[in-house]
C-alpha cells in the first residue's frame, strides 16, 4: 500500500510534530526539586466563561446542547463561578495549597471577585484563552490566533498586575502554530501537553517555552463526567497516582510532577467536594511533597538544564 501522505516527519525532531524529540525516560538525567522532594504537586482549577449562545460551529464537546441560548450547559458551568469555586478555595486552604488557575480572560471582567480572592491566596494565574467556547484549531487564521493569545495575556496582566507566564488552551486546543506563537508572545510554559511526568523543552523559533505536564487522568471533568466514574473513584485514582509516583521517585532517584486538574462546576458540587479533600489529605500527609505552582515548577526545571 502507498505510504500515507497526511503525516509529515520533521527532520529536527524525527517526529510528526516539530516542537520536541522523543525522550526515553531511562536515559534522562535526574530531576531535582528545591529540597529534594519526590513529587512536585500543582493544582489546576479552570476558571471559565462559556457564553450562553456559543458561536456557530462550536464543537459540542460539553454534552447535550439544549438549544440557543444553551441554558442547560451555561447554567451548569455558571454554578462553578457562583458557588463551586468557593468550596474549592476552602478545600485548598485547609492544606495551605496554592493553585495555578487557568483563567479565561473574560472572567476578569465578569467575575472580578474570583480573581481578587485567587490573588489574595497567592495563586498563580495562567492564561486559558478568552472564552471557553473560542477554540483554537488549524482552521483559525494565524493572525486571529495571535490576536486571541495577545488579548488574553493583556487582559490578565491588567487585572492581576503581571502578565501570565503560563498558558492552557481553551479545551486544551491548539493549532500546529500554537507553541511558537505562545513563545513569541512571551509565555514561558504551556500546560497543553500531558505526555510526560516531568517538564520538557520545546524547540521554538523565538523566545523560550517549556511544557509543564497537565493531566487528563487526575482530572475531575474527564474522570467523573466523560468517563462516568464516581467521585470516590476520582479520589482513589488521585491517591493511587500519587502513591505510584512517590514510590517510583524514591526507587529511580528523580523527581516527578503531579497535576490535579479541577473544574469548580464539577468537583465543587456539595456531594463531591469531600472526595477532593480526602485526596489532598492523603497526599499532604507524606513528607517529600513540593506543593508548588506550575510557574515555580517550570522555573526550577529550567535552572537544571544545561
Secondary structure, 3 states (H helix, E strand, C coil): CCCCCCCCCECCCCECCCCCCCCCHHHCCCCCCCCCCCEEEEEEEEECCCCCCCCCCCCCCCCCCCCCCCHHHHHHHHHHHHHHHHHHHHHHHHCCCCEEEEECCHHHHHCHHHHHHHHHCCCEEEECCCCCCCCCCCCCCHHHHHHHHHHHHHHHHHHHCCCCCEECCHHHCCCCCHHHHHHHHCCCEECCCCCCCCCEECCCCCCCCEECCCCCCCEHHHHHHHCCCCHHHHHHHHHHHHHHHHHHHHHHCCCEEEEEEEEHHHHCCCCCHHHHHHHHHHHHCCCCEEECCHHHHHHHHHHHCC
